[in-house]
Amino acid sequence: MIMCSYEKVLVITNRHLCQRPFLEQLRFVAQKKPKGIVLREKDLPEDEYLELAGQVLKICEEFQIPCILHFYPEAARRLNCTRIHLPLWKLQEEENLRDFSCIGASVHSVEEAVQAQRLGATYVTAGHVFATDCKKDLKPRGLDFLKNVCEAVTIPVYGIGGITSENCCQVLEQGAAGYCMMSSAMRAK
């Protein structure tokens, strides 16, 4: 059996889920030394995202945790952050991401994972694996889906969607490099 640990977790942020101030919650999560923190906050316009990202980058630097910015490559460049995560459609539109050392993409099929790798993604998040409140009306894709994605690409795959400390080992057993957590990380005490 594969052991689960926080070192395999990509924390996906959602400040609306936090029960304490967002930056305080991030400091708490960063102390656990996850694989990285993806500052998702997709409801923020770019200027507000840029301001928040500057604060989050400082927290990540303090705890020596990689911070992966989301959706706004220009904001990442302005902050000298070389890690970006994009929806696949945005990765398809971006013409030049050569200045990024880490490029993540969200995928929902084997074909999308293969395409993301071809477009230069250095890792993908594949989901949603299990039922999740974030996608209440959508049936989860399941563990076989995740296994198929892991077998189709040579870049790291992180399972996403409904992953908890109770089922994370099942995700790793499919060949995933790790797994993403949003709700449990944003609500952790």
Helices and strands as residue ranges (DSSP letters): G 6-8, E 9-12, G 15-17, H 22-30, E 36-39, H 46-63, E 67-70, H 73-78, E 83-87, H 88-93, E 102-107, H 110-118, E 123-127, G 133-135, H 142-152, E 157-160, H 168-172, E 178-181, H 183-187
